[in-house]
């Protein structure tokens, strides 16, 4: 009787070890990544566009408030941006800011897009009578074009009669405009 135990080892074959990814795995990952990218990119670009447009909203609103204060101190509206002392540059990366005198009773403050993908903004400040009481007040209106600057007209000076309410029609007669605020 043999008392020795012999162990027979299987001979090692030349098996390759998987250290990398297959072409199919790489293609699947690339397809998933591109799908996520196509979903996220439009919303990111929309947020970037809104942030650029908020610059114009804020600056034209500040111009409107400054015009109201300027009128209270001087009995006339400012005709130059530097007269308002609001610290707004007349030219930024995205907008050009201009004051359009519109007669003695009103002024139009414009934020004109220098890039076609952004909307124009405008503000009107008018000096109007209050309900037949003999008192006067200043009314400001903030407007935005309905379409991007590439499709809408640039604001032009308008004359606003003393008895009429400010109107956003100056901003874009061809494509329309909408009120953002009335103060």
C-alpha positions as CSV (number, residue, x, y, z in Angstrom):
1,X,0.0,0.0,0.0
2,X,1.2,3.3,-1.0
3,X,1.1,5.9,1.8
4,X,2.3,8.8,-0.3
5,X,-0.3,11.2,-1.6
6,X,0.6,12.5,-4.8
7,X,-1.0,15.7,-6.0
8,X,-1.3,16.2,-9.6
9,X,-1.3,19.8,-10.4
10,X,-3.0,20.9,-13.5
11,X,-0.6,22.4,-15.9
12,X,-1.0,26.2,-16.2
13,X,-2.2,27.2,-19.6
14,X,-1.4,30.5,-21.1
15,X,-4.6,32.4,-20.1
16,X,-4.7,36.1,-20.7
17,X,-5.8,38.4,-18.0
18,X,-8.4,41.1,-18.7
19,X,-6.7,44.3,-17.8
20,X,-8.6,46.7,-20.2
21,X,-12.0,47.5,-21.6
22,X,-13.5,46.1,-24.7
23,X,-14.4,48.3,-27.6
24,X,-18.1,47.7,-27.0
25,X,-17.8,48.9,-23.3
26,X,-16.1,52.0,-24.4
27,X,-18.7,52.8,-27.1
28,X,-21.5,52.3,-24.6
29,X,-19.9,54.7,-22.1
30,X,-19.4,57.3,-24.9
31,X,-23.0,57.0,-26.0
32,X,-24.3,57.5,-22.5
33,X,-22.0,60.5,-22.0
34,X,-23.0,62.1,-25.2
35,X,-26.7,61.6,-24.4
36,X,-26.2,63.4,-21.0
37,X,-24.3,66.2,-22.7
38,X,-27.0,66.8,-25.3
39,X,-29.6,67.0,-22.5
40,X,-27.6,69.3,-20.2
41,X,-26.1,71.7,-22.8
42,X,-29.3,73.6,-23.9
43,X,-30.4,74.2,-20.3
44,X,-26.9,75.5,-19.4
45,X,-26.8,77.8,-22.4
46,X,-30.3,79.1,-21.5
47,X,-29.1,80.0,-18.0
48,X,-26.1,81.8,-19.3
49,X,-28.3,83.8,-21.7
50,X,-30.7,84.8,-18.9
51,X,-27.8,86.0,-16.7
52,X,-26.5,88.2,-19.5
53,X,-30.0,89.6,-20.0
54,X,-30.3,90.3,-16.3
55,X,-27.4,92.8,-16.7
56,X,-29.5,94.9,-19.0
57,X,-32.7,94.7,-16.8
58,X,-30.8,95.9,-13.8
59,X,-29.0,98.7,-15.6
60,X,-32.1,100.0,-17.4
61,X,-34.0,99.9,-14.1
62,X,-31.2,101.8,-12.4
63,X,-31.3,104.3,-15.2
64,X,-35.1,104.7,-14.8
65,X,-34.8,105.3,-11.0
66,X,-31.9,107.8,-11.6
67,X,-34.0,109.6,-14.2
68,X,-36.8,110.0,-11.6
69,X,-34.4,111.4,-9.0
70,X,-32.7,113.6,-11.6
71,X,-36.1,115.1,-12.6
72,X,-37.0,115.8,-9.0
73,X,-33.7,117.8,-8.5
74,X,-33.5,119.5,-11.9
75,X,-37.1,119.7,-13.4
76,X,-35.8,118.0,-16.5
77,X,-34.6,114.6,-17.6
78,X,-30.9,113.8,-18.1
79,X,-29.8,113.5,-21.7
80,X,-26.4,111.9,-21.1
81,X,-25.7,108.7,-19.2
82,X,-22.9,110.5,-17.2
83,X,-25.4,113.0,-15.9
84,X,-27.2,110.2,-14.0
85,X,-24.2,109.2,-11.8
86,X,-25.2,105.6,-11.7
87,X,-21.8,104.1,-12.6
88,X,-23.1,102.3,-15.7
89,X,-20.7,102.2,-18.7
90,X,-22.3,103.1,-22.0
91,X,-20.8,100.0,-23.6
92,X,-20.5,96.6,-22.0
93,X,-19.6,93.3,-23.5
94,X,-23.3,92.5,-24.2
95,X,-25.2,95.8,-24.3
96,X,-24.9,99.5,-25.3
97,X,-26.8,101.8,-23.0
98,X,-28.2,105.1,-24.4
99,X,-30.6,107.8,-23.4
100,X,-33.1,109.0,-26.0
101,X,-34.7,112.3,-25.1
102,X,-38.4,112.2,-26.0
103,X,-39.6,115.8,-25.6
104,X,-39.9,117.7,-22.3
105,X,-42.2,115.2,-20.7
106,X,-40.4,111.9,-21.1
107,X,-37.2,110.1,-21.7
108,X,-36.3,106.6,-23.1
109,X,-33.5,104.7,-21.6
110,X,-32.3,101.9,-23.9
111,X,-30.2,98.7,-23.4
112,X,-29.5,97.6,-27.0
113,X,-28.1,94.1,-27.4
114,X,-24.7,94.0,-29.2
115,X,-25.1,90.3,-29.7
116,X,-28.0,88.9,-31.8
117,X,-28.9,86.2,-29.2
118,X,-30.0,88.7,-26.5
119,X,-33.2,90.7,-26.0
120,X,-33.3,94.5,-26.1
121,X,-34.5,96.3,-22.9
122,X,-35.9,99.8,-22.6
123,X,-37.2,102.1,-20.0
124,X,-39.5,105.0,-20.2
125,X,-39.8,107.7,-17.6
126,X,-42.5,110.3,-18.1
127,X,-43.7,113.3,-16.2
128,X,-47.5,113.0,-16.0
129,X,-50.4,114.7,-14.2
130,X,-52.1,112.7,-11.4
131,X,-55.9,112.2,-12.0
132,X,-56.7,115.8,-12.7
133,X,-55.6,117.0,-9.2
134,X,-53.0,119.4,-10.6
135,X,-50.2,117.4,-9.1
136,X,-47.6,115.7,-11.3
137,X,-45.6,112.5,-10.8
138,X,-43.0,110.5,-12.7
139,X,-43.9,107.1,-14.0
140,X,-41.3,104.6,-15.1
141,X,-41.9,101.6,-17.3
142,X,-39.4,98.7,-18.0
143,X,-39.9,96.9,-21.3
144,X,-38.3,94.0,-23.0
145,X,-38.4,92.9,-26.7
146,X,-40.3,89.7,-27.2
147,X,-37.7,88.2,-29.5
148,X,-33.9,88.2,-29.5
149,X,-32.0,91.3,-30.7
150,X,-31.3,89.7,-34.1
151,X,-35.0,89.7,-34.9
152,X,-36.2,92.9,-33.4
153,X,-35.7,96.6,-34.1
154,X,-33.4,98.8,-32.2
155,X,-35.1,101.4,-29.9
156,X,-35.5,104.8,-31.5
157,X,-36.4,108.1,-30.0
158,X,-40.2,108.7,-29.6
159,X,-42.2,111.7,-28.5
160,X,-44.6,110.9,-25.7
161,X,-47.4,113.4,-25.2
162,X,-47.9,114.7,-21.6
163,X,-51.4,113.1,-21.4
164,X,-50.5,109.6,-22.6
165,X,-49.3,106.6,-20.6
166,X,-45.8,105.3,-21.4
167,X,-45.9,102.5,-23.9
168,X,-43.4,99.7,-24.8
169,X,-44.2,100.1,-28.5
170,X,-41.0,102.0,-29.0
171,X,-38.9,99.0,-28.3
172,X,-40.0,96.8,-31.3
173,X,-42.8,97.9,-33.5
174,X,-42.3,95.0,-35.9
175,X,-42.0,92.1,-33.5
176,X,-43.6,93.4,-30.3
177,X,-42.5,94.0,-26.8
178,X,-43.8,93.4,-23.3
179,X,-44.0,95.2,-19.9
180,X,-41.7,94.0,-17.2
181,X,-42.6,96.6,-14.5
182,X,-44.4,99.9,-14.1
183,X,-43.5,102.1,-11.2
